[in-house]
Amino acid sequence: MKKIVKGDQVIVIAGKDKGRKGEVVRVLGDKVIVEGVNVVKRHQKPNPMRQIEGGIIAKSMPLDISNVAIFNPETQKADRVGIKVIQEEGQKVRRVRFFKSNGALIGA
């Protein structure tokens, strides 16, 4: 199980966008794309077959996963993530993520 997944609210802890918050759009192995963070301008060539217009576009580039931390809404700070196994009666064993600072489950 990954510690940071698509849809998580994260905060950037290193780099030029340090302190900015956003939602994880995509996880690419050891990199993540965060909405509105690490935005660069790129020249786009037009492609009429795909209905793509040309021009200068702004797009979010990947950040290293070590430069982001999950955002804990209860403490309003960056937090570490732990994974624990929960076994309930009559159900399968399942893994859940939790905040290390207060033990609250993530996404529950």
Residue frames as a rotation matrix with the C-alpha (Angstrom) as fourth column:
MET 1
0.578 0.816 0.000 0.00
0.816 -0.578 0.000 0.00
0.000 0.000 -1.000 0.00
LYS 2
-0.292 -0.672 0.681 1.30
0.640 -0.666 -0.382 3.44
0.710 0.324 0.625 -0.91
LYS 3
-0.464 0.045 -0.885 1.48
0.813 -0.375 -0.445 6.19
-0.352 -0.926 0.138 1.67
ILE 4
-0.444 0.351 -0.825 0.37
-0.344 -0.916 -0.205 8.93
-0.827 0.193 0.527 -0.75
VAL 5
-0.494 0.386 0.779 -2.38
0.755 0.635 0.164 8.17
-0.432 0.669 -0.605 -3.25
LYS 6
-0.754 0.285 0.591 -4.48
0.339 -0.603 0.723 10.04
0.563 0.745 0.358 -5.81
GLY 7
0.267 0.939 0.218 -6.91
0.340 -0.303 0.890 12.48
0.902 -0.164 -0.400 -4.17
ASP 8
0.216 -0.260 -0.941 -4.83
0.976 0.021 0.218 13.16
-0.037 -0.965 0.258 -1.03
GLN 9
0.935 -0.024 0.354 -4.33
-0.021 -1.000 -0.013 16.72
0.354 0.005 -0.935 0.16
VAL 10
0.338 -0.898 -0.280 -0.57
0.939 0.341 0.041 17.33
0.059 -0.277 0.959 0.38
ILE 11
0.948 -0.194 -0.253 1.74
-0.139 -0.966 0.220 20.18
-0.287 -0.173 -0.942 1.29
VAL 12
0.619 -0.784 0.043 5.08
0.274 0.164 -0.948 20.81
0.736 0.599 0.316 -0.41
ILE 13
0.919 -0.286 -0.273 7.94
0.256 -0.097 0.962 20.67
-0.301 -0.953 -0.016 2.14
ALA 14
-0.089 -0.985 -0.145 10.91
0.316 -0.166 0.934 21.40
-0.945 0.037 0.326 -0.16
GLY 15
-0.374 -0.162 0.913 11.66
0.923 0.028 0.383 23.27
-0.087 0.986 0.139 -3.37
LYS 16
-0.946 -0.084 0.312 10.49
0.173 -0.947 0.269 26.48
0.273 0.309 0.911 -5.01
ASP 17
-0.157 0.971 0.182 6.83
-0.270 -0.220 0.937 25.85
0.950 0.098 0.296 -4.09
LYS 18
-0.747 -0.210 -0.630 7.52
0.482 0.480 -0.732 25.11
0.457 -0.851 -0.258 -0.41
GLY 19
-0.874 0.439 -0.207 4.42
-0.008 -0.440 -0.898 25.65
-0.485 -0.784 0.388 1.74
ARG 20
-0.477 0.730 -0.490 1.86
-0.872 -0.320 0.371 25.34
0.115 0.604 0.789 -1.06
LYS 21
-0.484 0.433 0.760 -1.04
-0.203 0.790 -0.579 22.91
-0.851 -0.435 -0.294 -0.70
GLY 22
-0.263 0.466 -0.845 -2.88
-0.963 -0.076 0.258 20.94
0.056 0.882 0.469 -3.36
GLU 23
0.548 0.550 0.630 -4.52
-0.526 0.812 -0.251 17.69
-0.650 -0.194 0.735 -4.31
VAL 24
-0.583 -0.750 0.312 -2.61
-0.275 0.544 0.793 14.78
-0.764 0.377 -0.523 -5.82
VAL 25
0.267 0.643 -0.718 -3.78
-0.905 -0.089 -0.416 14.33
-0.331 0.761 0.558 -9.41
ARG 26
0.832 -0.074 -0.551 -1.55
-0.266 0.818 -0.511 11.38
0.488 0.571 0.660 -10.32
VAL 27
0.498 -0.716 0.489 1.11
-0.498 0.226 0.837 9.15
-0.710 -0.661 -0.244 -8.77
LEU 28
0.794 -0.329 -0.512 3.98
-0.426 0.300 -0.854 8.16
0.435 0.895 0.097 -11.10
GLY 29
0.314 -0.694 -0.648 6.12
0.519 0.697 -0.495 5.70
0.795 -0.181 0.579 -9.16
ASP 30
-0.142 -0.454 -0.879 8.34
0.981 -0.186 -0.063 7.87
-0.135 -0.871 0.472 -6.95
LYS 31
-0.992 -0.112 0.065 6.89
0.122 -0.976 0.182 11.13
0.043 0.189 0.981 -8.30
VAL 32
-0.163 0.976 -0.144 3.53
0.851 0.065 -0.521 12.88
-0.499 -0.208 -0.842 -7.88
ILE 33
-0.698 0.102 0.708 1.66
0.389 -0.776 0.496 15.52
0.601 0.622 0.502 -9.83
VAL 34
-0.425 0.510 -0.748 -0.04
0.759 -0.250 -0.601 18.03
-0.494 -0.823 -0.281 -7.52
GLU 35
0.279 0.662 0.696 -2.75
0.917 -0.400 0.012 20.31
0.286 0.634 -0.718 -8.87
GLY 36
0.906 0.158 0.392 -1.55
0.140 -0.987 0.073 23.94
0.399 -0.011 -0.917 -9.12
VAL 37
0.668 -0.742 0.057 1.97
-0.264 -0.165 0.950 23.22
-0.696 -0.650 -0.307 -7.86
ASN 38
-0.332 -0.902 0.275 5.22
0.134 0.243 0.961 23.21
-0.934 0.356 0.041 -9.89
VAL 39
0.701 0.662 0.265 3.46
0.422 -0.087 -0.902 24.87
-0.574 0.745 -0.340 -12.84
VAL 40
-0.495 -0.848 -0.188 5.59
0.209 -0.326 0.922 25.57
-0.843 0.417 0.339 -15.93
LYS 41
0.470 0.586 -0.660 4.82
-0.521 -0.419 -0.743 27.07
-0.712 0.693 0.109 -19.34
ARG 42
-0.408 -0.539 0.737 5.31
0.292 0.688 0.665 24.88
-0.865 0.486 -0.124 -22.37
HIS 43
-0.435 0.221 -0.873 4.96
-0.819 -0.500 0.281 25.58
-0.375 0.837 0.398 -26.09
GLN 44
-0.112 0.535 0.838 2.25
0.106 0.845 -0.525 23.36
-0.988 0.030 -0.151 -27.59
LYS 45
-0.947 -0.182 -0.264 2.26
-0.252 -0.090 0.964 22.52
-0.199 0.979 0.039 -31.29
PRO 46
-0.062 0.995 -0.076 -1.22
-0.895 -0.089 -0.436 22.43
-0.441 0.041 0.896 -32.84
ASN 47
-0.975 -0.117 0.191 -2.65
-0.036 0.923 0.384 19.03
-0.221 0.367 -0.903 -33.81
PRO 48
-0.456 0.858 -0.238 -5.93
-0.888 -0.422 0.182 19.36
0.056 0.294 0.954 -35.74
MET 49
-0.354 0.309 -0.883 -6.49
-0.192 0.900 0.392 15.59
0.915 0.308 -0.259 -35.72
ARG 50
-0.465 0.126 -0.876 -6.81
0.797 0.490 -0.353 15.61
0.385 -0.862 -0.328 -31.90
GLN 51
0.537 0.671 0.512 -8.43
0.456 -0.741 0.493 19.08
0.710 -0.031 -0.703 -31.69
ILE 52
0.291 -0.541 -0.789 -5.40
0.862 -0.210 0.462 20.47
-0.415 -0.815 0.405 -29.85
GLU 53
0.955 0.025 0.296 -4.79
0.153 -0.896 -0.417 24.17
0.255 0.444 -0.859 -30.26
GLY 54
0.047 -0.999 -0.027 -1.28
0.800 0.054 -0.598 25.52
0.598 0.007 0.801 -30.39
GLY 55
0.544 0.058 0.837 0.20
-0.232 -0.948 0.216 28.15
0.807 -0.312 -0.502 -28.10
ILE 56
-0.655 -0.742 0.141 1.80
-0.280 0.066 -0.958 28.52
0.702 -0.667 -0.251 -24.71
ILE 57
0.482 0.836 -0.262 0.11
-0.098 0.349 0.932 26.37
0.870 -0.424 0.251 -22.05
ALA 58
-0.256 -0.479 0.840 0.65
-0.924 -0.134 -0.358 26.06
0.284 -0.868 -0.408 -18.30
LYS 59
0.517 0.408 -0.753 0.94
-0.209 0.913 0.351 22.53
0.830 -0.024 0.557 -16.93
SER 60
0.651 -0.249 0.717 1.81
-0.729 0.057 0.682 20.92
-0.210 -0.967 -0.145 -13.62
MET 61
0.095 -0.722 -0.686 5.05
-0.554 0.534 -0.638 18.96
0.827 0.441 -0.349 -13.67
PRO 62
0.639 0.177 -0.749 5.90
0.343 0.805 0.483 16.02
0.689 -0.566 0.454 -11.37
LEU 63
0.299 -0.532 0.792 7.44
-0.880 -0.475 0.013 16.53
0.369 -0.701 -0.610 -7.92
ASP 64
-0.581 -0.510 -0.634 9.50
-0.150 0.833 -0.533 13.94
0.800 -0.215 -0.561 -6.09
ILE 65
0.388 0.831 -0.398 7.35
0.227 0.332 0.915 12.14
0.893 -0.446 -0.060 -3.55
SER 66
-0.087 -0.510 -0.856 9.93
0.975 0.134 -0.179 12.93
0.206 -0.850 0.485 -0.84
ASN 67
-0.929 -0.290 0.229 9.24
0.269 -0.956 -0.119 16.66
0.253 -0.049 0.966 -1.30
VAL 68
-0.212 0.911 0.353 5.58
-0.540 -0.410 0.735 16.40
0.814 -0.035 0.579 -0.28
ALA 69
-0.996 0.035 -0.078 3.90
0.085 0.531 -0.843 15.42
0.012 -0.846 -0.532 2.97
ILE 70
-0.284 0.959 -0.015 0.26
0.700 0.218 0.680 14.57
0.655 0.182 -0.733 3.57
PHE 71
-0.704 0.117 0.700 -1.77
-0.350 -0.915 -0.200 17.43
0.617 -0.386 0.686 5.09
ASN 72
-0.631 0.478 -0.611 -3.60
0.753 0.565 -0.337 16.69
0.184 -0.673 -0.717 8.35
PRO 73
-0.197 0.614 0.764 -6.80
0.198 -0.738 0.645 18.82
0.960 0.278 0.024 8.49
GLU 74
0.697 0.478 -0.534 -7.19
0.582 0.057 0.811 18.37
0.418 -0.876 -0.239 12.27
THR 75
0.285 -0.685 -0.670 -3.77
0.759 -0.266 0.594 19.81
-0.585 -0.678 0.445 13.16
GLN 76
0.983 0.135 -0.125 -3.47
0.018 -0.746 -0.665 22.01
-0.183 0.652 -0.736 10.03
LYS 77
0.194 -0.976 -0.094 0.11
-0.795 -0.213 0.568 20.76
-0.575 -0.035 -0.817 9.53
ALA 78
0.103 -0.303 -0.947 2.11
-0.748 0.605 -0.275 18.31
0.656 0.736 -0.165 7.45
ASP 79
0.410 0.113 0.905 2.11
-0.787 0.546 0.288 14.82
-0.461 -0.830 0.313 8.89
ARG 80
-0.746 -0.626 -0.227 3.67
-0.665 0.685 0.297 11.40
-0.030 0.372 -0.928 8.47
VAL 81
0.330 0.873 -0.360 1.67
-0.889 0.416 0.194 8.37
0.319 0.256 0.913 7.39
GLY 82
-0.683 -0.457 0.570 1.60
-0.618 0.777 -0.118 4.94
-0.390 -0.433 -0.813 8.98
ILE 83
-0.111 0.631 -0.767 -0.03
-0.708 0.492 0.507 1.73
0.698 0.600 0.392 7.81
LYS 84
-0.675 -0.076 0.734 -1.69
-0.644 0.545 -0.537 -0.70
-0.359 -0.835 -0.417 10.17
VAL 85
-0.756 0.381 -0.532 -3.52
-0.080 0.753 0.653 -3.97
0.650 0.536 -0.539 9.68
ILE 86
-0.452 0.713 0.536 -7.08
-0.854 -0.173 -0.490 -4.23
-0.257 -0.680 0.687 10.98
GLN 87
-0.836 0.254 -0.486 -8.77
0.024 0.903 0.429 -7.60
0.548 0.347 -0.761 11.36
GLU 88
-0.421 0.792 0.442 -12.45
-0.904 -0.331 -0.269 -7.52
-0.066 -0.513 0.856 12.15
GLU 89
-0.553 0.257 0.793 -14.61
-0.129 0.913 -0.386 -10.52
-0.823 -0.316 -0.471 12.98
GLY 90
0.265 0.710 0.653 -16.06
0.497 0.480 -0.723 -12.20
-0.827 0.516 -0.225 9.91
GLN 91
0.961 0.025 -0.276 -14.14
-0.203 -0.613 -0.763 -9.91
-0.188 0.790 -0.584 7.54
LYS 92
0.581 -0.806 0.111 -10.89
0.654 0.381 -0.654 -10.05
0.485 0.452 0.749 5.69
VAL 93
0.096 -0.674 -0.732 -7.76
0.756 -0.429 0.494 -8.42
-0.647 -0.601 0.469 6.99
ARG 94
0.683 0.122 0.720 -7.47
0.628 -0.600 -0.495 -4.90
0.372 0.791 -0.486 5.61
ARG 95
-0.389 -0.868 -0.308 -4.73
0.919 -0.390 -0.062 -2.30
-0.067 -0.307 0.949 5.66
VAL 96
0.765 0.617 0.187 -5.52
0.617 -0.784 0.063 1.30
0.186 0.067 -0.980 6.55
ARG 97
-0.310 -0.833 0.459 -3.46
0.573 -0.548 -0.610 4.48
0.759 0.074 0.647 6.57
PHE 98
0.700 0.504 -0.507 -3.33
0.706 -0.379 0.598 6.70
0.109 -0.776 -0.621 9.64
PHE 99
0.539 -0.490 0.686 -1.74
-0.254 -0.870 -0.422 9.98
0.803 0.053 -0.593 10.75
LYS 100
-0.121 -0.702 -0.702 1.27
0.592 0.517 -0.619 9.43
0.797 -0.490 0.353 12.99
SER 101
-0.770 -0.266 0.580 0.62
-0.186 -0.776 -0.603 12.55
0.611 -0.572 0.548 15.11
ASN 102
-0.446 0.670 0.593 -2.89
-0.887 -0.239 -0.396 11.75
-0.124 -0.702 0.701 16.36
GLY 103
-0.865 0.006 0.501 -3.65
-0.046 0.995 -0.092 8.25
-0.499 -0.103 -0.860 15.06
ALA 104
0.117 0.961 -0.250 -6.70
-0.456 -0.172 -0.873 9.32
-0.882 0.217 0.418 13.04
LEU 105
-0.094 -0.074 0.993 -7.50
0.654 0.748 0.117 7.19
-0.751 0.660 -0.022 10.01
ILE 106
-0.745 -0.203 -0.635 -7.01
-0.321 -0.726 0.609 8.78
-0.584 0.657 0.476 6.60
GLY 107
-0.740 0.500 -0.450 -10.13
-0.503 0.033 0.864 8.86
0.446 0.866 0.227 4.44
ALA 108
-0.656 0.532 -0.536 -12.41
0.634 0.773 -0.009 7.45
0.410 -0.346 -0.844 7.12
